[in-house]
Amino acid sequence: MNNWWVIVLLSIGSYLMGCFNNAIMITKIKKTDIRKFGSGNPGTMNMSRNFGIKLGLLTLFLDMLKGLIPALAGYFVLRGKTLPDAAFDLGDLGIFLCGFFAVVGHIYPVFYKFKGGKGIATTIGVFMAWAILMAVVGEWGWFFVEIMSLIAAVVVIYLTEYGAMGSIIAITPPAIASSIRLFILYNIGPDTPKVIPYYIAANVLILAICLITWIAHRNNIERMLAGEEHLTSIKEMFVKMRQKKAEKLEKAENEKKNGNQNEENRK
């Protein structure tokens, strides 16, 4: 693998993709700015609390794509390429390299003076890309680790109303699982000394992805321990959604009645 410029371009492209903040862009369309509401964080939780669960889920999905697409690009572009001294598939490194830069872009976006979100949804996207690849090759156990982590995160947020706690649960088990899978895949041990540096590099990237998101949540963790954290009530979000739907129906019915009355008066 002599084309190091490919890795550089993938890294830059991943970072720039991560820089686009979906929460800010969605609220700009609504002629406002998510950074002026609630915690001020342009991410899924704050969007859900202040603009409803639908826009919150849209933000989550789009931010996940920011991690998933670069990670898959890194894997497929570098897949099958190795270095002369070791039989380590660079695709297994590329997925986490590009994922790392996408997360960095989300948290420190050049487009927003290096002040972005906290990277959880983008990180979920990175590990979702890895999980999908595992499912494609028939290793469904690793895929279920990702799915069960997300389910556990939702349950924790529902029960405790602490979004930060659920966020950490969503990304940590898949990170550990991806490291274990690489260990098994390359049979890391005394018989594979040339592979070990690349295995370490992949693990450094996996750890860095998690660390940067954990650090971004340091204030949330401090507030959570002090009992001052912004609560994220999933139940309340659904109640508000039903209320808005009922209000829209009532408004439509009233407009229809007024329209009928005006028509009768004209007659």
C-alpha positions in Angstrom: 0.0 0.0 0.0 2.0 3.0 -1.3 -0.9 5.3 -2.1 -0.9 7.1 1.3 -2.6 10.0 -0.4 -5.8 7.9 -0.5 -5.8 7.6 3.3 -5.2 11.3 3.6 -8.1 12.1 1.2 -10.4 9.7 3.0 -9.5 11.3 6.4 -10.1 14.9 5.1 -13.4 13.9 3.4 -14.6 12.1 6.6 -13.8 15.1 8.7 -15.6 17.5 6.3 -18.7 15.3 6.2 -18.7 15.3 10.0 -18.6 19.1 10.0 -22.2 19.4 8.6 -24.5 19.8 11.6 -27.9 18.5 10.8 -29.6 19.9 14.0 -28.4 23.4 13.1 -29.5 23.0 9.4 -32.9 21.7 10.3 -33.6 24.5 12.7 -32.3 27.1 10.2 -35.0 25.9 7.8 -37.5 26.6 10.6 -35.9 30.1 10.9 -34.4 29.5 14.3 -31.3 27.9 15.9 -31.1 24.9 18.2 -28.1 26.4 19.9 -30.5 29.0 21.5 -32.7 26.4 23.2 -32.3 24.1 26.2 -28.7 22.9 26.7 -27.6 24.7 23.5 -26.2 21.4 22.2 -26.9 20.9 18.5 -27.7 17.2 18.8 -30.5 14.6 19.0 -31.4 15.0 22.7 -31.7 18.7 22.6 -33.6 18.6 19.4 -36.0 16.0 20.8 -36.6 18.0 24.0 -37.3 21.3 22.2 -38.6 20.5 18.7 -40.3 17.1 19.3 -39.3 13.5 18.9 -39.9 13.4 15.1 -37.2 16.0 14.4 -35.1 14.5 17.1 -35.2 11.1 15.3 -34.5 12.8 12.0 -31.4 14.4 13.5 -30.3 11.1 15.0 -30.7 9.3 11.6 -28.8 12.0 9.6 -26.0 12.2 12.2 -25.7 8.4 12.1 -25.2 8.6 8.4 -22.3 11.0 8.9 -20.5 8.2 10.7 -21.8 5.2 8.7 -21.0 6.5 5.2 -17.3 7.6 5.9 -16.7 4.3 7.8 -18.0 2.2 4.9 -16.1 4.3 2.4 -12.9 3.7 4.4 -13.5 0.0 4.5 -14.4 -0.5 0.9 -11.7 1.8 -0.5 -8.9 0.1 1.5 -10.3 -3.4 1.6 -7.9 -6.0 0.3 -4.9 -3.7 0.6 -2.1 -4.7 2.9 1.4 -3.5 3.8 4.4 -5.4 2.7 5.4 -6.5 6.2 2.1 -7.7 7.5 -1.1 -9.4 6.4 -3.4 -6.9 8.0 -6.3 -5.8 5.8 -6.3 -2.0 5.8 -10.0 -2.1 5.3 -10.3 -3.1 9.0 -8.2 0.0 9.9 -9.9 2.3 7.4 -13.4 1.8 8.9 -12.2 3.2 12.3 -9.8 5.8 10.8 -12.6 7.4 8.7 -15.1 7.0 11.6 -12.7 8.8 14.0 -12.4 11.8 11.6 -16.1 11.9 11.1 -16.7 12.1 14.8 -14.0 14.8 15.2 -15.7 16.8 12.5 -19.0 16.6 14.3 -17.6 17.7 17.7 -15.1 20.2 16.3 -16.6 21.5 13.0 -14.6 24.0 11.0 -17.8 25.4 9.6 -19.1 26.4 13.1 -15.9 27.7 14.7 -15.1 24.2 16.0 -18.1 24.2 18.3 -20.4 21.2 17.4 -22.3 18.4 19.0 -21.2 15.6 21.2 -20.7 12.9 18.6 -22.9 10.1 20.0 -25.1 9.6 16.9 -22.1 9.8 14.6 -20.3 7.3 16.7 -23.3 5.0 16.6 -23.2 5.3 12.8 -19.5 4.2 12.8 -20.2 1.1 14.9 -23.4 0.4 12.9 -21.3 0.3 9.7 -19.0 -2.3 11.4 -22.0 -4.2 12.6 -23.6 -4.3 9.2 -20.4 -5.6 7.7 -20.4 -8.3 10.3 -24.0 -9.3 9.4 -23.1 -9.4 5.7 -20.4 -12.0 6.3 -22.8 -14.0 8.5 -21.3 -13.0 11.9 -24.7 -12.0 13.3 -23.6 -12.2 16.9 -21.5 -9.0 16.6 -24.5 -7.3 14.8 -26.8 -8.1 17.7 -24.3 -6.6 20.2 -24.9 -3.3 18.3 -28.7 -3.7 18.3 -28.9 -4.7 22.0 -26.7 -1.8 23.0 -29.1 0.6 21.3 -32.1 -1.1 22.9 -30.4 -0.9 26.3 -29.6 2.8 25.8 -33.3 3.6 25.0 -34.4 1.6 28.1 -32.0 3.4 30.3 -33.0 6.8 29.0 -36.7 5.9 29.4 -36.2 4.7 33.0 -33.7 7.3 34.3 -34.3 10.2 31.9 -30.5 10.7 31.7 -29.6 11.0 28.0 -25.8 11.0 28.7 -26.0 7.7 30.5 -27.9 6.1 27.7 -25.5 7.6 25.1 -22.4 6.0 26.8 -24.2 2.7 26.9 -25.0 2.9 23.2 -21.4 3.2 22.1 -19.3 1.3 24.7 -20.3 -2.4 24.1 -19.9 -2.2 20.3 -16.4 -0.6 20.8 -15.3 -3.5 23.0 -16.9 -6.0 20.6 -15.1 -4.6 17.6 -11.8 -4.9 19.4 -12.4 -8.5 20.4 -13.5 -9.4 16.9 -10.2 -8.1 15.5 -8.3 -10.0 18.1 -10.0 -13.2 17.0 -9.8 -12.5 13.3 -6.0 -12.0 13.3 -5.3 -14.6 15.9 -3.2 -12.0 17.9 -0.4 -13.7 19.8 3.3 -14.5 19.7 2.9 -16.1 16.2 1.6 -12.9 14.6 4.2 -10.2 15.7 4.0 -8.2 12.5 0.2 -7.8 12.7 0.2 -6.6 16.3 1.2 -2.9 15.5 -1.8 -2.6 13.2 -4.1 -4.3 15.6 -2.9 -1.8 18.2 -3.5 1.1 15.8 -7.0 0.0 15.1 -7.7 -0.3 18.9 -6.2 3.2 19.4 -8.7 4.6 16.9 -11.6 2.7 18.5 -10.6 4.0 21.9 -10.1 7.5 20.6 -13.6 7.5 19.1 -15.0 6.6 22.5 -12.8 8.9 24.5 -13.6 12.0 22.4 -17.3 11.4 22.9 -16.9 10.7 26.6 -14.9 13.9 27.0 -17.5 15.8 25.1 -20.0 14.6 27.8 -17.9 15.5 30.8 -20.2 18.4 31.8 -23.2 16.1 31.4 -21.6 13.5 33.7 -20.7 16.1 36.3 -24.3 17.5 36.3 -25.7 14.0 36.4 -23.6 13.1 39.5 -24.8 16.4 41.0 -28.4 15.7 40.1 -28.6 18.8 37.9 -28.6 17.2 34.5 -31.1 18.2 31.8 -33.7 15.4 31.9 -34.8 13.6 28.6 -38.3 12.2 29.2 -39.3 9.9 26.3 -42.8 9.6 27.9 -43.2 13.4 27.9 -42.0 13.6 24.3 -44.7 11.2 23.1 -47.3 13.0 25.2 -46.4 16.3 23.6 -46.5 14.7 20.2 -50.0 13.4 20.8 -51.1 16.8 22.1 -49.8 18.6 19.0 -51.6 16.1 16.8 -54.8 16.6 18.7 -54.4 20.4 18.5 -53.9 20.2 14.7 -57.0 18.0 14.3 -59.0 20.4 16.5 -57.8 23.4 14.5 -58.6 21.7 11.2 -62.1 20.8 12.4 -62.7 24.4 13.6 -61.6 25.8 10.3 -63.9 23.4 8.5 -66.8 24.4 10.7 -66.1 28.1 10.2 -65.9 27.5 6.5 -69.3 25.8 6.4 -70.8 28.6 8.5 -69.5 31.3 6.2 -70.9 29.4 3.2 -74.3 29.1 4.8 -74.3 32.9 5.7 -73.5 33.7 2.0 -76.6 31.7 1.0 
